[in-house]
Amino acid sequence: MNLKPLSDRLVVKPLSKEEVTASGIILPDTVEKERPEQGEVIAAGPGRLLENGSVAPMHVKVGDKVVFKKYSPDEVKVDKEEYLVISESDVLAVVS
């Protein structure tokens, strides 16, 4: 992957949701999928530029699994892989 995010942006690889329901029903590929809300950070920008010219460091780092707002990411395809680009401010939590 050759995506280098700018400012406070993150490149996230979406985590696939379970294909089996809690009761054990297997969902086929034809079922309409919801937009992902979780993913793994693949790349992170340097941080947000502040008014005084300094850069605020990122709180999220590469490798973190994050939960983000459902409709905030922009979808990008690179080498037939789908990635999401989101702002750090749209990250709700880091999953540990």
Legacy VTK file of the C-alpha trace (Angstrom):
# vtk DataFile Version 3.0
C-alpha trace
ASCII
DATASET POLYDATA
POINTS 96 float
0.000 0.000 0.000
1.317 3.418 -0.934
-1.083 5.698 0.918
0.468 8.341 3.135
-2.226 10.259 5.016
-1.837 13.986 5.578
-2.514 16.076 8.676
-4.640 14.217 11.254
-5.955 11.562 8.841
-5.781 7.793 9.331
-5.886 4.973 6.800
-7.919 2.134 8.287
-8.478 -1.401 7.039
-12.073 -2.295 7.940
-12.598 -5.321 10.155
-15.169 -7.712 8.744
-18.205 -8.379 10.868
-19.161 -11.876 11.917
-20.708 -13.891 9.108
-22.570 -16.082 11.639
-25.342 -14.748 13.871
-25.424 -15.364 17.626
-27.904 -18.199 17.091
-25.571 -19.918 14.591
-27.217 -18.844 11.322
-24.655 -18.353 8.555
-25.273 -15.199 6.535
-24.685 -15.492 2.764
-22.678 -12.939 0.790
-25.897 -11.636 -0.762
-27.063 -10.093 2.512
-26.733 -6.313 2.375
-23.756 -5.278 4.462
-23.728 -2.334 6.839
-20.885 0.151 6.723
-18.040 -0.922 9.018
-17.538 0.810 12.343
-14.271 -0.844 13.373
-10.902 -1.236 11.761
-7.155 -1.483 12.147
-5.000 1.585 11.578
-2.633 0.917 8.652
-1.115 4.410 8.358
-1.309 7.669 10.314
-0.530 11.241 9.363
1.885 13.434 11.339
-0.849 15.259 13.273
-3.018 18.355 13.138
-1.339 21.697 12.461
-2.069 24.176 15.253
-2.513 27.933 14.855
0.916 28.622 16.358
2.576 26.478 13.656
3.336 23.438 15.805
1.921 19.980 15.137
-0.361 18.272 17.676
0.783 14.641 18.002
-1.571 11.815 17.036
-3.190 9.824 19.847
-3.780 6.826 17.573
-0.886 4.827 16.143
-0.394 2.212 13.438
-1.656 -1.198 14.567
-4.396 0.158 16.874
-7.872 -1.279 16.449
-10.337 1.596 16.520
-14.078 2.247 16.650
-15.204 5.203 14.552
-18.333 7.037 13.460
-20.341 4.979 10.986
-20.698 7.507 8.153
-17.484 9.524 8.594
-14.940 7.498 6.542
-14.149 8.008 2.883
-13.705 4.743 0.984
-10.561 4.288 -1.118
-9.512 1.306 -3.264
-5.813 0.569 -3.744
-4.624 -2.598 -5.507
-8.140 -4.109 -5.258
-8.085 -3.644 -1.453
-10.623 -1.386 0.218
-9.440 1.092 2.856
-11.102 3.860 4.809
-9.643 7.329 5.342
-10.888 9.069 8.473
-9.968 12.041 10.593
-8.575 11.302 14.050
-11.428 13.346 15.531
-13.900 10.770 14.146
-12.288 7.962 16.169
-14.480 7.190 19.171
-12.269 4.667 20.972
-9.238 2.409 20.715
-10.064 -1.266 21.298
-7.562 -3.048 23.550
LINES 1 97
96 0 1 2 3 4 5 6 7 8 9 10 11 12 13 14 15 16 17 18 19 20 21 22 23 24 25 26 27 28 29 30 31 32 33 34 35 36 37 38 39 40 41 42 43 44 45 46 47 48 49 50 51 52 53 54 55 56 57 58 59 60 61 62 63 64 65 66 67 68 69 70 71 72 73 74 75 76 77 78 79 80 81 82 83 84 85 86 87 88 89 90 91 92 93 94 95
